[in-house]
Amino acid sequence: MELNAAVVEVAPVGPVDWAVAARLADRLVRPGPETDRAEATALVEGLRDAARVAAGHVARITGLKPADGSDPTAVPISHVLVVDRSGWARANVALLADLTSGLDVEPGKKAPSRATRLTGAAQAGGALAVLSGKVLGQFDPFVQSVGPGGLVRGRLLLVAPNVLRIERELDVDPADFRLWVALHEQTHALQFAAAPWLAGHLRTRAGNLIGDLARDDGDHADRRRARALAVAVVRVLRGDDDAPALDALLRPNERKVFEEMGAVMALLEGHADVAMDAVGSAVVPTVRRIRHRFEARRSGPDQRGPVDRLLRGLLGLDLKLAQYRDGAAFVRYVTRAVGQDGLNLVWADAANLPGPREIADPRAWVRRVHG
């Protein structure tokens, strides 16, 4: 398994010491299922092959093409890394450190105490260690690398020991299951390859919202918001069901931003769900059996990755499965109404992204975008 060491470089002024969190997560990660060298080698190679094959199927099903004009069947649409649990945890510590950089205390302001930062590190590191045993795959559009021909691609992590454990538990065909997992993640990869502006759009919106929530201009309300955010970061990552909700603290302009982000996230997940279903038994012969056996697991809150926890919990974007289904319903309705090419206009520009009302009423999106 592979993953270059993730370097956590953050100023020591935020509510979590991410460097310590990385070391703790690495120590606390539990070993994966027992396997021999031959099976492990076949697993890694199988996941790489699945990711490669999935890209072509996703492109055919969705009708999407990378904006750089490359052929997904010949040029990778993501930088695929097959990782173990420790590798996944390290990668996500670095990612979360970057995404929460808006929580850093401004120069001249009082920084959190060392004890506070170490407590946050212990909680975040422990949460990531637990999650490292659950997540099967994760596409990360925010960490990009330059691939063949100078093409920029996001990073796709496939967590080999978890894939092995779940395919054993569900008693499903290993090759089918590995391809099924890869199809979902590569759909996300193609979404961002087709809309290279999307990663920056989401990152900016999330960063601005986090920064607004963390800003302390000296009045009581700002201090209360900043304290609430610092507490919520670690509690959301830890998976507390009673983590403080921040939506009550949002100003009207902030509420508008997180509702817009919620609509986009519903679109991304719904679109990936539709693509997985559309691949059919010709490509994944046991797809119905896999879907049926996996659905119960997917509904559990412990299946969410740390970025999902942060953006959906911390920012008030806790999308339930019903909202994912709204995203899938949006995709299906629009496709029936204006065809695949008509749907794909959603990836052409940020102005074409559906708003929260349009996710619930796709006819409104069709009227706005198609006239």
Summary of the structure (lengths in Angstrom):
residues: 371
radius of gyration: 20.4
end to end distance: 50.1
largest distance: 62.1
contacts: 1242
relative contact order: 0.13
helix: 67%
strand: 6%
